[in-house]
Amino acid sequence: MSCAAACRADTLTLRNGQVIQGTYMGGTARTVKMQVDDTVKTYEVTDIATLQFTAPAPPASTALPPGHRQPAAVAVSPLQAPAALPEHTSPEHI
């Protein structure tokens, strides 16, 4: 098993209830690629309920600074609207 699979476990949940544990390999506006063992599969965004990213654990020899914690996971739903970005102010409007 590769480190990508052993060090990280992202979770893709499909609308039909199927749960895929693997490594997120990228995607487009319409698809998501997940590596499960030695196979990379492509899933349509319209079939996805949630995609949860789990941060890899730091190496045993790497200690986090005091007061810092490793985030457990970040969940993303493809149906969420993107956060509004601040409007750009051009130099001539300053």
HELIX and SHEET records of a PDB file:
HELIX    1   1 CYS A    3  CYS A    7  1                                   5    
HELIX    2   2 VAL A   45  ASP A   47  5                                   3    
HELIX    3   3 PRO A   91  HIS A   93  5                                   3    
SHEET    1   A 6 THR A  39  GLU A  44  0                                        
SHEET    2   A 6 THR A  31  VAL A  36 -1                                        
SHEET    3   A 6 VAL A  19  GLY A  27 -1                                        
SHEET    4   A 6 ASP A  10  LEU A  14 -1                                        
SHEET    5   A 6 ILE A  48  THR A  54 -1                                        
SHEET    6   A 6 ALA A  73  VAL A  76 -1                                        
END                                                                             
